[in-house]
Amino acid sequence: MKKLLLLVATAAGAVFVRNKMAKDSSDSALWAEATKEDTAGA
């Protein structure tokens, strides 16, 4: 029973970390897009 609980806790932690990394990655991409210099219109 303890092994199953450990497995479930590890899986939940892995999903949490994966989702946080994906959100951080998308936030970084959005920030880069929003702050890039517009040289085409000059």
Buried (B, 14 or more C-beta within 10 A) or exposed (E): EEEEEEEEEEEEEEEEEEEEEEEEEEEEEEEEEEEEEEEEEE
